[in-house]
Amino acid sequence: MMRYLFPWCFLSSPSRRRPLPSALLVLSLVLALVAMPPVAVSQPAEPRPTLNTEPAAAVTLPDLRQLPAGPRRKDAFLQVLVPIVEAENSRLAARREWLMALAERDTPWTRAERERVTALCKEYALDCEPGKINALLLKRVAPVPLEMVAVQAVEESGWGTSRLARQNNNLFGMRTSGGRYQSFDSLQDAVRAYLKNLNTHRAYAELRARRAQLSAQGEVPPEALIAMLNDYATRADYQHVLLSLLRTNAERIRRYAGDTPA
């Protein structure tokens, strides 16, 4: 800030001050106002939805076989897994909120918004009418209950100790279209691929419809979606196994949960 120097006579001791002429008073006030910094006027910031939130760093599993089977191994596994699932669910929730706000808005979309919607339709394997939010897109862009994701990871990876989990970061037994097991660079990639599989594959259309129905009522219990996993595994008792894991570990799973949407 620029500093202004006044004549020395204005800075004399109180006993020697003389009344300032009116013209000099006006001049000093003007100079003081010029020297003041401008007052910032706050403007409402345009909301910018987070569509591509990335975790701070790629995470891989430690060798959990070094821990004895039981509470210590379970806690170590969930301590790594749960924050990743919550971050990915938050990412989906942010996308969904943005799409719903856009669908309810009266003003025309910007070019960037149109391009974003088109990109999401492509990512979620849908042909969308330009300028409209596809109802199927809203069914696909949605979180999956944390507890359901966790118990599937537990069952498919043996609490993170399977060779597939250790070497390929594949926590969910996911395969390619050719039948080979997939490999991921990180656990984040594995969780994201799993969620996208549930949110796009035709085998889980009924699961998505049930989730949308329950969400409209206010809550999506993990048990309700586990019951829709008929086509995830060939085991006849697969859903019963998951429900058993849920009953015995739900509280432990939620212990590592934060406040992010799930």
Rosetta constraint file for C-alpha pairs under 8 A:
AtomPair CA 1 CA 35 HARMONIC 7.11 0.50
AtomPair CA 1 CA 37 HARMONIC 7.44 0.50
AtomPair CA 2 CA 35 HARMONIC 6.43 0.50
AtomPair CA 3 CA 35 HARMONIC 7.16 0.50
AtomPair CA 4 CA 31 HARMONIC 7.61 0.50
AtomPair CA 4 CA 35 HARMONIC 7.64 0.50
AtomPair CA 6 CA 10 HARMONIC 6.71 0.50
AtomPair CA 6 CA 11 HARMONIC 7.68 0.50
AtomPair CA 7 CA 11 HARMONIC 7.31 0.50
AtomPair CA 8 CA 12 HARMONIC 6.72 0.50
AtomPair CA 9 CA 17 HARMONIC 7.88 0.50
AtomPair CA 10 CA 17 HARMONIC 7.31 0.50
AtomPair CA 12 CA 16 HARMONIC 6.29 0.50
AtomPair CA 12 CA 17 HARMONIC 6.29 0.50
AtomPair CA 13 CA 17 HARMONIC 6.48 0.50
AtomPair CA 20 CA 24 HARMONIC 6.34 0.50
AtomPair CA 20 CA 25 HARMONIC 6.31 0.50
AtomPair CA 21 CA 25 HARMONIC 6.38 0.50
AtomPair CA 22 CA 26 HARMONIC 6.31 0.50
AtomPair CA 23 CA 27 HARMONIC 6.22 0.50
AtomPair CA 24 CA 28 HARMONIC 6.07 0.50
AtomPair CA 25 CA 29 HARMONIC 6.27 0.50
AtomPair CA 26 CA 30 HARMONIC 6.23 0.50
AtomPair CA 27 CA 31 HARMONIC 6.22 0.50
AtomPair CA 28 CA 32 HARMONIC 6.14 0.50
AtomPair CA 29 CA 33 HARMONIC 6.22 0.50
AtomPair CA 30 CA 34 HARMONIC 6.25 0.50
AtomPair CA 31 CA 35 HARMONIC 6.24 0.50
AtomPair CA 32 CA 36 HARMONIC 6.43 0.50
AtomPair CA 49 CA 94 HARMONIC 6.66 0.50
AtomPair CA 49 CA 95 HARMONIC 7.28 0.50
AtomPair CA 49 CA 98 HARMONIC 6.14 0.50
AtomPair CA 50 CA 91 HARMONIC 7.20 0.50
AtomPair CA 50 CA 94 HARMONIC 6.06 0.50
AtomPair CA 50 CA 95 HARMONIC 6.97 0.50
AtomPair CA 51 CA 91 HARMONIC 6.51 0.50
AtomPair CA 51 CA 92 HARMONIC 7.90 0.50
AtomPair CA 51 CA 94 HARMONIC 6.52 0.50
AtomPair CA 51 CA 95 HARMONIC 5.40 0.50
AtomPair CA 52 CA 91 HARMONIC 6.81 0.50
AtomPair CA 53 CA 91 HARMONIC 5.87 0.50
AtomPair CA 55 CA 84 HARMONIC 7.69 0.50
AtomPair CA 55 CA 87 HARMONIC 7.13 0.50
AtomPair CA 55 CA 188 HARMONIC 7.57 0.50
AtomPair CA 58 CA 185 HARMONIC 7.99 0.50
AtomPair CA 58 CA 186 HARMONIC 5.60 0.50
AtomPair CA 58 CA 187 HARMONIC 7.28 0.50
AtomPair CA 58 CA 188 HARMONIC 6.72 0.50
AtomPair CA 59 CA 186 HARMONIC 5.49 0.50
AtomPair CA 59 CA 187 HARMONIC 5.71 0.50
AtomPair CA 59 CA 188 HARMONIC 6.79 0.50
AtomPair CA 60 CA 169 HARMONIC 6.75 0.50
AtomPair CA 60 CA 186 HARMONIC 5.44 0.50
AtomPair CA 60 CA 187 HARMONIC 5.64 0.50
AtomPair CA 61 CA 77 HARMONIC 7.97 0.50
AtomPair CA 61 CA 80 HARMONIC 7.47 0.50
AtomPair CA 61 CA 160 HARMONIC 7.29 0.50
AtomPair CA 61 CA 165 HARMONIC 7.80 0.50
AtomPair CA 61 CA 166 HARMONIC 6.52 0.50
AtomPair CA 61 CA 169 HARMONIC 7.40 0.50
AtomPair CA 61 CA 187 HARMONIC 7.56 0.50
AtomPair CA 62 CA 166 HARMONIC 7.82 0.50
AtomPair CA 63 CA 161 HARMONIC 7.06 0.50
AtomPair CA 63 CA 166 HARMONIC 7.02 0.50
AtomPair CA 64 CA 73 HARMONIC 6.35 0.50
AtomPair CA 64 CA 76 HARMONIC 7.58 0.50
AtomPair CA 64 CA 77 HARMONIC 7.51 0.50
AtomPair CA 64 CA 160 HARMONIC 6.67 0.50
AtomPair CA 64 CA 161 HARMONIC 5.84 0.50
AtomPair CA 65 CA 69 HARMONIC 7.91 0.50
AtomPair CA 65 CA 161 HARMONIC 5.87 0.50
AtomPair CA 67 CA 72 HARMONIC 6.74 0.50
AtomPair CA 67 CA 73 HARMONIC 5.55 0.50
AtomPair CA 68 CA 72 HARMONIC 6.96 0.50
AtomPair CA 68 CA 73 HARMONIC 6.31 0.50
AtomPair CA 69 CA 73 HARMONIC 5.72 0.50
AtomPair CA 69 CA 74 HARMONIC 7.70 0.50
AtomPair CA 70 CA 74 HARMONIC 6.17 0.50
AtomPair CA 71 CA 75 HARMONIC 5.98 0.50
AtomPair CA 72 CA 76 HARMONIC 6.16 0.50
AtomPair CA 73 CA 77 HARMONIC 6.17 0.50
AtomPair CA 73 CA 159 HARMONIC 7.37 0.50
AtomPair CA 74 CA 78 HARMONIC 6.17 0.50
AtomPair CA 74 CA 159 HARMONIC 6.47 0.50
AtomPair CA 75 CA 79 HARMONIC 5.86 0.50
AtomPair CA 75 CA 252 HARMONIC 7.76 0.50
AtomPair CA 76 CA 80 HARMONIC 6.64 0.50
AtomPair CA 77 CA 81 HARMONIC 6.18 0.50
AtomPair CA 77 CA 159 HARMONIC 6.28 0.50
AtomPair CA 77 CA 160 HARMONIC 6.40 0.50
AtomPair CA 78 CA 82 HARMONIC 5.49 0.50
AtomPair CA 78 CA 150 HARMONIC 7.80 0.50
AtomPair CA 78 CA 253 HARMONIC 6.55 0.50
AtomPair CA 78 CA 256 HARMONIC 6.99 0.50
AtomPair CA 79 CA 83 HARMONIC 7.25 0.50
AtomPair CA 79 CA 256 HARMONIC 6.28 0.50
AtomPair CA 80 CA 84 HARMONIC 7.18 0.50
AtomPair CA 81 CA 85 HARMONIC 6.37 0.50
AtomPair CA 81 CA 150 HARMONIC 7.47 0.50
AtomPair CA 81 CA 187 HARMONIC 7.90 0.50
AtomPair CA 82 CA 86 HARMONIC 6.14 0.50
AtomPair CA 82 CA 146 HARMONIC 7.53 0.50
AtomPair CA 82 CA 150 HARMONIC 7.27 0.50
AtomPair CA 82 CA 253 HARMONIC 7.32 0.50
AtomPair CA 82 CA 256 HARMONIC 6.29 0.50
AtomPair CA 82 CA 257 HARMONIC 6.36 0.50
AtomPair CA 83 CA 87 HARMONIC 6.08 0.50
AtomPair CA 83 CA 256 HARMONIC 7.52 0.50
AtomPair CA 83 CA 257 HARMONIC 6.94 0.50
AtomPair CA 83 CA 258 HARMONIC 7.79 0.50
AtomPair CA 84 CA 88 HARMONIC 6.29 0.50
AtomPair CA 84 CA 187 HARMONIC 7.70 0.50
AtomPair CA 84 CA 188 HARMONIC 6.15 0.50
AtomPair CA 84 CA 191 HARMONIC 7.50 0.50
AtomPair CA 85 CA 89 HARMONIC 6.08 0.50
AtomPair CA 85 CA 146 HARMONIC 6.68 0.50
AtomPair CA 85 CA 149 HARMONIC 7.51 0.50
AtomPair CA 85 CA 188 HARMONIC 7.97 0.50
AtomPair CA 85 CA 191 HARMONIC 6.62 0.50
AtomPair CA 86 CA 90 HARMONIC 6.02 0.50
AtomPair CA 86 CA 146 HARMONIC 7.05 0.50
AtomPair CA 86 CA 257 HARMONIC 7.43 0.50
AtomPair CA 86 CA 258 HARMONIC 7.77 0.50
AtomPair CA 86 CA 260 HARMONIC 6.13 0.50
AtomPair CA 86 CA 261 HARMONIC 6.97 0.50
AtomPair CA 86 CA 262 HARMONIC 6.30 0.50
AtomPair CA 87 CA 91 HARMONIC 6.26 0.50
AtomPair CA 87 CA 260 HARMONIC 7.45 0.50
AtomPair CA 88 CA 92 HARMONIC 6.37 0.50
AtomPair CA 88 CA 188 HARMONIC 7.90 0.50
AtomPair CA 88 CA 191 HARMONIC 7.52 0.50
AtomPair CA 88 CA 192 HARMONIC 6.54 0.50
AtomPair CA 89 CA 93 HARMONIC 6.07 0.50
AtomPair CA 89 CA 142 HARMONIC 7.68 0.50
AtomPair CA 89 CA 143 HARMONIC 4.85 0.50
AtomPair CA 89 CA 144 HARMONIC 6.85 0.50
AtomPair CA 89 CA 260 HARMONIC 7.84 0.50
AtomPair CA 89 CA 261 HARMONIC 6.36 0.50
AtomPair CA 89 CA 262 HARMONIC 5.55 0.50
AtomPair CA 90 CA 94 HARMONIC 6.06 0.50
AtomPair CA 90 CA 143 HARMONIC 7.49 0.50
AtomPair CA 90 CA 260 HARMONIC 6.06 0.50
AtomPair CA 90 CA 261 HARMONIC 5.46 0.50
AtomPair CA 90 CA 262 HARMONIC 6.97 0.50
AtomPair CA 91 CA 95 HARMONIC 6.38 0.50
AtomPair CA 92 CA 96 HARMONIC 6.18 0.50
AtomPair CA 92 CA 141 HARMONIC 6.01 0.50
AtomPair CA 92 CA 142 HARMONIC 5.45 0.50
AtomPair CA 92 CA 143 HARMONIC 5.63 0.50
AtomPair CA 93 CA 97 HARMONIC 6.12 0.50
AtomPair CA 93 CA 141 HARMONIC 7.63 0.50
AtomPair CA 93 CA 142 HARMONIC 5.95 0.50
AtomPair CA 93 CA 143 HARMONIC 6.10 0.50
AtomPair CA 93 CA 261 HARMONIC 6.74 0.50
AtomPair CA 94 CA 98 HARMONIC 6.20 0.50
AtomPair CA 95 CA 99 HARMONIC 6.25 0.50
AtomPair CA 95 CA 141 HARMONIC 6.94 0.50
AtomPair CA 96 CA 100 HARMONIC 6.16 0.50
AtomPair CA 96 CA 138 HARMONIC 6.60 0.50
AtomPair CA 96 CA 141 HARMONIC 5.71 0.50
AtomPair CA 96 CA 142 HARMONIC 6.23 0.50
AtomPair CA 97 CA 101 HARMONIC 6.10 0.50
AtomPair CA 98 CA 102 HARMONIC 6.14 0.50
AtomPair CA 99 CA 103 HARMONIC 6.14 0.50
AtomPair CA 99 CA 117 HARMONIC 7.87 0.50
AtomPair CA 99 CA 133 HARMONIC 7.12 0.50
AtomPair CA 99 CA 138 HARMONIC 7.55 0.50
AtomPair CA 100 CA 104 HARMONIC 6.32 0.50
AtomPair CA 100 CA 138 HARMONIC 7.81 0.50
AtomPair CA 101 CA 105 HARMONIC 6.20 0.50
AtomPair CA 102 CA 109 HARMONIC 7.81 0.50
AtomPair CA 102 CA 133 HARMONIC 7.98 0.50
AtomPair CA 103 CA 132 HARMONIC 7.15 0.50
AtomPair CA 103 CA 133 HARMONIC 5.93 0.50
AtomPair CA 109 CA 113 HARMONIC 5.84 0.50
AtomPair CA 109 CA 114 HARMONIC 6.32 0.50
AtomPair CA 109 CA 131 HARMONIC 7.49 0.50
AtomPair CA 110 CA 114 HARMONIC 6.33 0.50
AtomPair CA 111 CA 115 HARMONIC 6.25 0.50
AtomPair CA 112 CA 116 HARMONIC 6.14 0.50
AtomPair CA 113 CA 117 HARMONIC 6.23 0.50
AtomPair CA 114 CA 118 HARMONIC 6.20 0.50
AtomPair CA 114 CA 130 HARMONIC 7.69 0.50
AtomPair CA 114 CA 131 HARMONIC 6.76 0.50
AtomPair CA 115 CA 119 HARMONIC 6.15 0.50
AtomPair CA 116 CA 120 HARMONIC 6.25 0.50
AtomPair CA 117 CA 121 HARMONIC 6.17 0.50
AtomPair CA 117 CA 133 HARMONIC 7.76 0.50
AtomPair CA 118 CA 122 HARMONIC 6.28 0.50
AtomPair CA 118 CA 128 HARMONIC 7.36 0.50
AtomPair CA 118 CA 130 HARMONIC 7.75 0.50
AtomPair CA 119 CA 123 HARMONIC 6.13 0.50
AtomPair CA 120 CA 124 HARMONIC 6.08 0.50
AtomPair CA 121 CA 125 HARMONIC 6.08 0.50
AtomPair CA 121 CA 126 HARMONIC 5.03 0.50
AtomPair CA 121 CA 127 HARMONIC 6.45 0.50
AtomPair CA 121 CA 128 HARMONIC 6.21 0.50
AtomPair CA 121 CA 137 HARMONIC 6.79 0.50
AtomPair CA 122 CA 126 HARMONIC 5.93 0.50
AtomPair CA 122 CA 127 HARMONIC 7.27 0.50
AtomPair CA 124 CA 137 HARMONIC 7.18 0.50
AtomPair CA 124 CA 140 HARMONIC 7.01 0.50
AtomPair CA 124 CA 141 HARMONIC 7.83 0.50
AtomPair CA 124 CA 196 HARMONIC 7.75 0.50
AtomPair CA 124 CA 199 HARMONIC 7.59 0.50
AtomPair CA 124 CA 200 HARMONIC 5.89 0.50
AtomPair CA 125 CA 200 HARMONIC 6.77 0.50
AtomPair CA 126 CA 136 HARMONIC 7.96 0.50
AtomPair CA 126 CA 137 HARMONIC 7.23 0.50
AtomPair CA 128 CA 132 HARMONIC 7.29 0.50
AtomPair CA 128 CA 133 HARMONIC 7.34 0.50
AtomPair CA 128 CA 134 HARMONIC 5.89 0.50
AtomPair CA 129 CA 133 HARMONIC 7.71 0.50
AtomPair CA 129 CA 134 HARMONIC 7.28 0.50
AtomPair CA 133 CA 137 HARMONIC 7.13 0.50
AtomPair CA 133 CA 138 HARMONIC 7.78 0.50
AtomPair CA 134 CA 138 HARMONIC 6.83 0.50
AtomPair CA 135 CA 139 HARMONIC 6.61 0.50
AtomPair CA 136 CA 140 HARMONIC 6.33 0.50
AtomPair CA 137 CA 141 HARMONIC 6.06 0.50
AtomPair CA 138 CA 142 HARMONIC 7.05 0.50
AtomPair CA 139 CA 199 HARMONIC 7.88 0.50
AtomPair CA 139 CA 208 HARMONIC 6.05 0.50
AtomPair CA 139 CA 209 HARMONIC 6.91 0.50
AtomPair CA 139 CA 211 HARMONIC 7.97 0.50
AtomPair CA 139 CA 212 HARMONIC 6.08 0.50
AtomPair CA 140 CA 199 HARMONIC 4.77 0.50
AtomPair CA 140 CA 200 HARMONIC 6.35 0.50
AtomPair CA 140 CA 208 HARMONIC 6.77 0.50
AtomPair CA 141 CA 199 HARMONIC 6.88 0.50
AtomPair CA 142 CA 199 HARMONIC 7.63 0.50
AtomPair CA 143 CA 195 HARMONIC 7.96 0.50
AtomPair CA 143 CA 261 HARMONIC 7.77 0.50
AtomPair CA 143 CA 262 HARMONIC 5.85 0.50
AtomPair CA 144 CA 148 HARMONIC 7.34 0.50
AtomPair CA 144 CA 149 HARMONIC 7.06 0.50
AtomPair CA 144 CA 195 HARMONIC 7.28 0.50
AtomPair CA 144 CA 262 HARMONIC 6.40 0.50
AtomPair CA 145 CA 149 HARMONIC 6.58 0.50
AtomPair CA 145 CA 220 HARMONIC 7.05 0.50
AtomPair CA 145 CA 221 HARMONIC 7.13 0.50
AtomPair CA 145 CA 222 HARMONIC 5.55 0.50
AtomPair CA 145 CA 262 HARMONIC 5.39 0.50
AtomPair CA 146 CA 150 HARMONIC 6.17 0.50
AtomPair CA 146 CA 222 HARMONIC 7.80 0.50
AtomPair CA 146 CA 262 HARMONIC 5.73 0.50
AtomPair CA 147 CA 151 HARMONIC 6.17 0.50
AtomPair CA 147 CA 222 HARMONIC 6.29 0.50
AtomPair CA 147 CA 246 HARMONIC 6.96 0.50
AtomPair CA 147 CA 250 HARMONIC 6.29 0.50
AtomPair CA 147 CA 253 HARMONIC 6.59 0.50
AtomPair CA 147 CA 254 HARMONIC 7.57 0.50
AtomPair CA 148 CA 152 HARMONIC 6.24 0.50
AtomPair CA 148 CA 222 HARMONIC 5.30 0.50
AtomPair CA 148 CA 223 HARMONIC 7.60 0.50
AtomPair CA 148 CA 225 HARMONIC 7.74 0.50
AtomPair CA 148 CA 226 HARMONIC 6.73 0.50
AtomPair CA 148 CA 246 HARMONIC 7.56 0.50
AtomPair CA 149 CA 153 HARMONIC 6.25 0.50
AtomPair CA 150 CA 154 HARMONIC 6.14 0.50
AtomPair CA 150 CA 253 HARMONIC 7.34 0.50
AtomPair CA 151 CA 155 HARMONIC 6.10 0.50
AtomPair CA 151 CA 242 HARMONIC 6.10 0.50
AtomPair CA 151 CA 245 HARMONIC 6.13 0.50
AtomPair CA 151 CA 246 HARMONIC 6.26 0.50
AtomPair CA 152 CA 156 HARMONIC 5.96 0.50
AtomPair CA 152 CA 172 HARMONIC 6.59 0.50
AtomPair CA 152 CA 242 HARMONIC 6.73 0.50
AtomPair CA 153 CA 157 HARMONIC 5.77 0.50
AtomPair CA 153 CA 158 HARMONIC 7.84 0.50
AtomPair CA 153 CA 159 HARMONIC 7.24 0.50
AtomPair CA 153 CA 160 HARMONIC 7.71 0.50
AtomPair CA 153 CA 171 HARMONIC 5.22 0.50
AtomPair CA 153 CA 172 HARMONIC 5.34 0.50
AtomPair CA 154 CA 158 HARMONIC 5.41 0.50
AtomPair CA 154 CA 159 HARMONIC 4.59 0.50
AtomPair CA 154 CA 160 HARMONIC 6.85 0.50
AtomPair CA 154 CA 171 HARMONIC 7.83 0.50
AtomPair CA 155 CA 159 HARMONIC 7.07 0.50
AtomPair CA 155 CA 242 HARMONIC 7.23 0.50
AtomPair CA 156 CA 171 HARMONIC 6.17 0.50
AtomPair CA 156 CA 172 HARMONIC 5.14 0.50
AtomPair CA 156 CA 173 HARMONIC 5.74 0.50
AtomPair CA 157 CA 161 HARMONIC 6.15 0.50
AtomPair CA 157 CA 162 HARMONIC 5.13 0.50
AtomPair CA 157 CA 164 HARMONIC 7.29 0.50
AtomPair CA 157 CA 165 HARMONIC 5.82 0.50
AtomPair CA 157 CA 170 HARMONIC 7.75 0.50
AtomPair CA 157 CA 171 HARMONIC 5.21 0.50
AtomPair CA 157 CA 172 HARMONIC 6.65 0.50
AtomPair CA 157 CA 173 HARMONIC 7.41 0.50
AtomPair CA 158 CA 162 HARMONIC 5.78 0.50
AtomPair CA 160 CA 165 HARMONIC 5.77 0.50
AtomPair CA 160 CA 166 HARMONIC 6.99 0.50
AtomPair CA 160 CA 171 HARMONIC 6.96 0.50
AtomPair CA 161 CA 165 HARMONIC 6.50 0.50
AtomPair CA 161 CA 166 HARMONIC 6.44 0.50
AtomPair CA 162 CA 166 HARMONIC 6.20 0.50
AtomPair CA 163 CA 167 HARMONIC 5.78 0.50
AtomPair CA 163 CA 168 HARMONIC 7.69 0.50
AtomPair CA 164 CA 168 HARMONIC 5.21 0.50
AtomPair CA 164 CA 169 HARMONIC 6.61 0.50
AtomPair CA 164 CA 170 HARMONIC 5.59 0.50
AtomPair CA 164 CA 171 HARMONIC 7.30 0.50
AtomPair CA 164 CA 173 HARMONIC 7.59 0.50
AtomPair CA 165 CA 169 HARMONIC 4.52 0.50
AtomPair CA 165 CA 170 HARMONIC 4.65 0.50
AtomPair CA 165 CA 171 HARMONIC 5.14 0.50
AtomPair CA 166 CA 170 HARMONIC 7.78 0.50
AtomPair CA 168 CA 182 HARMONIC 7.24 0.50
AtomPair CA 168 CA 183 HARMONIC 4.48 0.50
AtomPair CA 168 CA 184 HARMONIC 5.68 0.50
AtomPair CA 168 CA 185 HARMONIC 7.46 0.50
AtomPair CA 169 CA 183 HARMONIC 6.41 0.50
AtomPair CA 169 CA 184 HARMONIC 5.42 0.50
AtomPair CA 169 CA 185 HARMONIC 6.86 0.50
AtomPair CA 169 CA 186 HARMONIC 5.91 0.50
AtomPair CA 169 CA 187 HARMONIC 5.55 0.50
AtomPair CA 169 CA 190 HARMONIC 6.54 0.50
AtomPair CA 170 CA 174 HARMONIC 6.78 0.50
AtomPair CA 170 CA 182 HARMONIC 6.70 0.50
AtomPair CA 170 CA 183 HARMONIC 6.07 0.50
AtomPair CA 170 CA 184 HARMONIC 6.40 0.50
AtomPair CA 170 CA 187 HARMONIC 7.45 0.50
AtomPair CA 170 CA 190 HARMONIC 5.89 0.50
AtomPair CA 171 CA 187 HARMONIC 7.72 0.50
AtomPair CA 171 CA 190 HARMONIC 6.76 0.50
AtomPair CA 171 CA 191 HARMONIC 7.78 0.50
AtomPair CA 172 CA 190 HARMONIC 7.77 0.50
AtomPair CA 172 CA 194 HARMONIC 7.05 0.50
AtomPair CA 173 CA 181 HARMONIC 6.86 0.50
AtomPair CA 173 CA 182 HARMONIC 7.89 0.50
AtomPair CA 174 CA 181 HARMONIC 5.90 0.50
AtomPair CA 174 CA 182 HARMONIC 5.85 0.50
AtomPair CA 174 CA 194 HARMONIC 7.50 0.50
AtomPair CA 175 CA 179 HARMONIC 5.41 0.50
AtomPair CA 175 CA 180 HARMONIC 5.16 0.50
AtomPair CA 175 CA 181 HARMONIC 4.16 0.50
AtomPair CA 175 CA 182 HARMONIC 5.10 0.50
AtomPair CA 176 CA 180 HARMONIC 5.30 0.50
AtomPair CA 176 CA 181 HARMONIC 6.15 0.50
AtomPair CA 176 CA 182 HARMONIC 5.91 0.50
AtomPair CA 184 CA 189 HARMONIC 5.97 0.50
AtomPair CA 184 CA 190 HARMONIC 5.84 0.50
AtomPair CA 185 CA 189 HARMONIC 6.57 0.50
AtomPair CA 186 CA 190 HARMONIC 6.55 0.50
AtomPair CA 187 CA 191 HARMONIC 6.16 0.50
AtomPair CA 188 CA 192 HARMONIC 6.06 0.50
AtomPair CA 189 CA 193 HARMONIC 6.05 0.50
AtomPair CA 190 CA 194 HARMONIC 6.16 0.50
AtomPair CA 191 CA 195 HARMONIC 6.21 0.50
AtomPair CA 192 CA 196 HARMONIC 6.13 0.50
AtomPair CA 193 CA 197 HARMONIC 6.05 0.50
AtomPair CA 194 CA 198 HARMONIC 6.45 0.50
AtomPair CA 195 CA 199 HARMONIC 6.09 0.50
AtomPair CA 196 CA 200 HARMONIC 5.93 0.50
AtomPair CA 197 CA 201 HARMONIC 5.49 0.50
AtomPair CA 198 CA 204 HARMONIC 5.91 0.50
AtomPair CA 198 CA 208 HARMONIC 7.92 0.50
AtomPair CA 199 CA 204 HARMONIC 7.30 0.50
AtomPair CA 199 CA 208 HARMONIC 6.92 0.50
AtomPair CA 200 CA 204 HARMONIC 7.49 0.50
AtomPair CA 200 CA 205 HARMONIC 7.82 0.50
AtomPair CA 201 CA 205 HARMONIC 7.12 0.50
AtomPair CA 203 CA 231 HARMONIC 6.51 0.50
AtomPair CA 204 CA 208 HARMONIC 6.33 0.50
AtomPair CA 204 CA 228 HARMONIC 7.67 0.50
AtomPair CA 204 CA 229 HARMONIC 7.47 0.50
AtomPair CA 204 CA 231 HARMONIC 7.81 0.50
AtomPair CA 205 CA 209 HARMONIC 6.25 0.50
AtomPair CA 206 CA 210 HARMONIC 6.08 0.50
AtomPair CA 206 CA 228 HARMONIC 7.04 0.50
AtomPair CA 207 CA 211 HARMONIC 6.12 0.50
AtomPair CA 207 CA 225 HARMONIC 6.09 0.50
AtomPair CA 207 CA 228 HARMONIC 5.34 0.50
AtomPair CA 207 CA 229 HARMONIC 7.41 0.50
AtomPair CA 208 CA 212 HARMONIC 6.17 0.50
AtomPair CA 209 CA 213 HARMONIC 6.25 0.50
AtomPair CA 210 CA 214 HARMONIC 6.18 0.50
AtomPair CA 210 CA 225 HARMONIC 7.39 0.50
AtomPair CA 211 CA 215 HARMONIC 5.90 0.50
AtomPair CA 211 CA 220 HARMONIC 6.29 0.50
AtomPair CA 211 CA 225 HARMONIC 7.02 0.50
AtomPair CA 212 CA 216 HARMONIC 6.20 0.50
AtomPair CA 213 CA 217 HARMONIC 6.70 0.50
AtomPair CA 214 CA 218 HARMONIC 6.48 0.50
AtomPair CA 214 CA 219 HARMONIC 5.83 0.50
AtomPair CA 214 CA 220 HARMONIC 5.31 0.50
AtomPair CA 215 CA 219 HARMONIC 5.25 0.50
AtomPair CA 215 CA 220 HARMONIC 5.64 0.50
AtomPair CA 220 CA 224 HARMONIC 7.28 0.50
AtomPair CA 220 CA 225 HARMONIC 7.91 0.50
AtomPair CA 221 CA 225 HARMONIC 7.16 0.50
AtomPair CA 222 CA 226 HARMONIC 6.16 0.50
AtomPair CA 223 CA 227 HARMONIC 6.29 0.50
AtomPair CA 223 CA 243 HARMONIC 6.81 0.50
AtomPair CA 224 CA 228 HARMONIC 7.05 0.50
AtomPair CA 225 CA 229 HARMONIC 6.96 0.50
AtomPair CA 226 CA 239 HARMONIC 6.26 0.50
AtomPair CA 226 CA 242 HARMONIC 7.28 0.50
AtomPair CA 226 CA 243 HARMONIC 7.38 0.50
AtomPair CA 227 CA 239 HARMONIC 6.32 0.50
AtomPair CA 229 CA 233 HARMONIC 7.87 0.50
AtomPair CA 229 CA 239 HARMONIC 6.93 0.50
AtomPair CA 230 CA 239 HARMONIC 7.61 0.50
AtomPair CA 233 CA 238 HARMONIC 6.69 0.50
AtomPair CA 234 CA 238 HARMONIC 7.68 0.50
AtomPair CA 237 CA 241 HARMONIC 6.21 0.50
AtomPair CA 238 CA 242 HARMONIC 6.40 0.50
AtomPair CA 239 CA 243 HARMONIC 6.16 0.50
AtomPair CA 240 CA 244 HARMONIC 6.12 0.50
AtomPair CA 241 CA 245 HARMONIC 6.27 0.50
AtomPair CA 242 CA 246 HARMONIC 6.09 0.50
AtomPair CA 243 CA 247 HARMONIC 6.20 0.50
AtomPair CA 244 CA 248 HARMONIC 6.40 0.50
AtomPair CA 245 CA 249 HARMONIC 5.85 0.50
AtomPair CA 245 CA 250 HARMONIC 7.77 0.50
AtomPair CA 246 CA 250 HARMONIC 5.10 0.50
AtomPair CA 249 CA 253 HARMONIC 6.13 0.50
AtomPair CA 250 CA 254 HARMONIC 6.25 0.50
AtomPair CA 251 CA 255 HARMONIC 6.21 0.50
AtomPair CA 252 CA 256 HARMONIC 7.29 0.50
AtomPair CA 253 CA 257 HARMONIC 6.98 0.50
